[in-house]
């Protein structure tokens, strides 16, 4: 009896884009600012630890409904999660988030937000 070769998964992992890496980094910083582990963030979202962790580790894409849930739990805007733009953030959110979280902004955007 010969063994059939294993077929490749039809789901190929797509390398993360710089935007996905930036989103993951923002989520990681927000989670750490709250003093949470990945499992704590997942519990707050009502997700499994793997579901949340896969996003933070760039293993899966974020769907619109998930992005909205993440923004709500972390008390930021979806726009900030995606782009780092502070334009739509509340003053309270701006005070709460450390300056080093505001990356991926051009100098022009940074000046507009001040």
C-alpha positions in Angstrom: 0.0 0.0 0.0 1.5 3.3 -1.0 1.0 6.4 1.0 -0.6 9.3 -0.9 1.4 12.5 -0.7 -0.2 15.0 1.7 -1.9 17.8 -0.2 -1.1 21.3 0.5 -3.6 23.3 2.4 -5.8 25.3 0.2 -5.4 28.1 2.7 -2.0 29.6 2.2 -0.8 32.0 4.9 -0.5 35.5 3.5 2.5 37.5 4.8 1.3 40.3 7.0 1.3 43.8 5.6 2.8 46.7 7.3 -0.7 47.9 8.2 -1.5 44.6 9.9 1.7 44.7 11.8 0.9 48.2 13.0 -2.6 47.2 14.0 -1.2 44.2 15.9 1.4 46.5 17.6 -1.3 49.0 18.7 -3.4 46.2 20.1 -0.5 44.8 22.0 0.3 48.2 23.5 -3.3 48.8 24.5 -3.6 45.4 26.0 -0.4 45.9 28.0 -1.5 49.4 29.1 -4.6 47.7 30.6 -2.4 45.1 32.4 -4.0 42.3 30.4 -2.7 39.1 29.0 -4.1 37.9 25.7 -6.6 35.7 27.5 -7.9 38.7 29.4 -8.4 40.7 26.2 -10.1 37.7 24.7 -12.4 37.4 27.7 -13.4 41.1 27.5 -14.2 40.6 23.8 -16.1 37.3 24.3 -13.6 35.6 22.0 -11.2 32.6 22.5 -7.6 33.4 23.4 -6.6 31.9 20.0 -8.9 34.3 18.1 -7.5 37.3 19.8 -3.9 36.1 19.8 -4.0 35.3 16.1 -4.9 38.9 15.3 -2.2 40.2 17.6 0.3 37.8 16.0 -0.7 38.7 12.5 -1.9 35.2 11.8 -5.4 36.3 10.6 -7.1 39.3 9.2 -9.5 41.4 11.2 -13.0 41.7 9.9 -15.0 44.9 10.2 -17.2 43.6 13.1 -14.1 42.5 15.0 -12.4 45.9 14.5 -15.5 47.6 15.9 -15.5 45.3 18.9 -11.7 45.9 19.5 -12.2 49.7 19.3 -15.0 49.5 21.8 -13.2 47.3 24.3 -10.0 49.4 24.1 -11.9 52.7 24.1 -10.3 54.0 20.9 -11.6 54.6 17.4 -11.5 52.1 14.6 -9.7 54.7 12.6 -6.9 55.0 15.2 -6.5 51.2 15.3 -6.2 51.1 11.5 -4.1 54.2 10.8 -2.8 55.6 14.0 -4.5 58.9 13.3 -5.5 60.7 16.5 -7.9 63.1 14.6 -11.1 61.3 15.9 -9.8 60.2 19.3 -11.5 61.7 22.3 -9.3 63.9 24.6 -9.6 61.3 27.3 -8.3 58.6 24.9 -5.4 60.8 23.8 -4.4 61.4 27.4 -4.7 57.7 28.2 -2.5 56.5 25.4 1.2 57.0 25.6 2.9 59.1 23.0 5.0 56.1 21.7 1.7 54.4 20.6 1.2 57.2 18.0 3.3 55.7 15.3 2.7 55.5 11.5 1.8 59.2 11.5 3.3 61.7 9.1 4.7 64.8 10.7 1.8 66.8 9.1 -0.8 64.5 10.7 0.9 64.8 14.0 0.9 68.6 13.9 -2.8 68.7 12.9 -3.7 66.7 16.0 -1.9 69.0 18.4 
